[in-house]
């Protein structure tokens, strides 16, 4: 329940999938991107969640592949969410690269560039049965999704 210490190559894969498109984005952010209005508490929760999820992903071997059981479906769903996250980044990079394009929904899912990775890390925590990952992904979700919802509102995107 609290996890077994050891390197997780699956966690490393998740972090690479998470960070790679963000690095590409940071080299050429949208001209209309403005983060000056982000709420301080949401930003703090986001940072705590990011650090906690990154550390958990790497330091608990419980996330590594194990023999297939019905429990493995949690890992499959987590990878599926990361694949959807990558698809949303591809959609953004093929767009006009405006802030509005970052926050638009994906088949009814609001702020998918925040929602998909948070949900993926939550499912990874469930798969590994690591309460710390579950806790940090929930903290990350409040901060990261909250900030993305603020951005969507500023961009004039209606969230249902």
C-alpha positions in Angstrom: 0.0 0.0 0.0 2.9 2.4 0.7 5.0 1.0 -2.1 8.3 -0.8 -2.4 11.4 1.3 -3.0 13.2 0.7 -6.3 13.6 2.2 -9.8 10.5 2.2 -12.0 11.2 2.1 -15.7 7.5 2.4 -16.3 7.4 5.6 -14.3 10.3 6.9 -16.4 8.4 6.1 -19.5 5.4 8.1 -18.2 7.6 11.0 -17.3 9.2 11.1 -20.7 5.8 11.0 -22.3 4.7 13.8 -20.1 7.8 16.1 -20.4 8.8 15.7 -24.1 5.9 17.7 -25.6 6.2 20.3 -22.8 9.8 20.9 -23.8 8.8 21.4 -27.4 6.0 23.7 -26.3 8.3 25.8 -24.1 10.7 26.5 -27.0 7.9 28.3 -28.8 4.9 29.1 -26.5 1.9 30.8 -28.0 2.2 34.5 -28.5 -1.1 35.0 -26.6 -0.1 32.9 -23.6 -0.4 34.7 -20.3 0.0 33.1 -16.9 0.0 36.2 -14.8 -3.5 35.6 -13.4 -2.8 32.0 -12.1 -4.1 31.5 -8.6 -1.2 31.1 -6.1 -2.8 28.2 -4.1 -3.5 26.3 -7.3 0.0 26.9 -8.5 1.4 25.6 -5.1 -0.8 22.5 -5.3 0.3 21.9 -8.9 4.0 22.1 -8.0 3.6 19.9 -5.0 1.7 17.4 -7.1 4.3 17.5 -9.9 7.2 16.9 -7.7 5.4 14.2 -5.7 4.2 12.4 -8.8 7.7 12.6 -10.5 9.4 11.2 -7.4 6.9 8.5 -6.9 7.0 7.5 -10.6 10.7 6.9 -10.4 11.2 5.5 -6.9 8.6 2.8 -6.5 9.2 -0.4 -8.4 5.5 -1.3 -8.0 4.8 0.4 -11.3 7.0 -1.9 -13.4 5.4 -4.6 -15.5 4.2 -7.7 -13.7 2.6 -10.9 -14.9 -0.8 -10.2 -16.4 -3.7 -10.2 -14.0 -7.1 -8.3 -14.1 -5.2 -5.6 -12.1 -3.0 -5.0 -15.2 -6.0 -3.3 -16.8 -5.3 -0.3 -14.6 -1.9 0.0 -16.3 -3.3 -0.5 -19.8 -5.9 2.3 -19.1 -3.1 4.6 -17.8 -1.1 4.0 -20.9 -4.2 4.7 -23.0 -4.7 8.0 -21.3 -1.1 8.9 -21.9 -1.6 8.0 -25.6 -4.6 10.4 -25.7 -2.4 13.0 -24.1 0.1 12.7 -26.9 -2.7 12.9 -29.5 -3.9 16.1 -27.9 -0.4 17.5 -28.2 -0.2 16.5 -31.8 -3.5 18.3 -32.4 -2.1 21.4 -30.7 1.2 21.3 -32.7 -0.8 21.0 -36.0 -3.0 23.9 -35.0 -2.3 27.6 -35.2 -0.6 27.2 -31.8 -2.7 29.7 -29.9 -3.5 29.5 -26.2 -7.1 28.7 -27.1 -5.9 25.6 -28.9 -4.3 24.3 -25.8 -7.4 24.4 -23.7 -10.1 23.3 -26.1 -11.9 20.1 -25.2 -11.3 16.7 -26.8 -14.5 14.8 -27.6 -16.2 16.5 -24.6 -13.3 16.1 -22.2 -12.4 19.5 -20.8 -8.8 20.7 -20.7 -7.4 17.4 -21.9 -3.8 18.4 -21.7 -4.3 18.7 -17.9 -7.0 16.0 -17.4 -5.4 13.1 -19.3 -1.9 13.0 -17.6 -3.4 13.6 -14.1 -5.8 10.7 -14.7 -3.0 8.5 -16.1 -0.9 9.1 -13.0 -3.8 8.4 -10.8 -4.4 5.0 -12.6 -0.7 4.3 -12.4 -0.9 4.8 -8.6 -3.9 2.4 -8.5 -2.1 -0.2 -10.6 1.0 -0.1 -8.3 -1.2 0.2 -5.2 1.0 3.1 -4.1 -1.1 5.4 -1.9 1.6 8.2 -2.3 1.1 8.4 -6.1 -2.7 8.4 -5.7 -2.4 11.2 -3.1 0.0 13.3 -5.2 -2.0 12.8 -8.4 -5.1 14.1 -6.6 -3.1 17.2 -5.4 -1.8 17.6 -8.9 -5.3 17.4 -10.3 -6.7 20.1 -8.2 -3.8 22.5 -9.0 -3.1 21.6 -12.7 -6.7 21.1 -13.8 -7.7 24.2 -11.8 -5.1 26.3 -13.6 -6.0 25.0 -17.0 -9.7 25.8 -16.3 -8.7 29.3 -15.4 -6.8 29.6 -18.7 -9.7 28.2 -20.7 -12.0 30.8 -19.1 -9.6 33.6 -20.0 -9.5 32.2 -23.6 -13.3 32.3 -23.7 -13.7 28.5 -23.9 -17.0 27.4 -22.4 -16.7 24.3 -20.1 -19.8 22.3 -19.8 
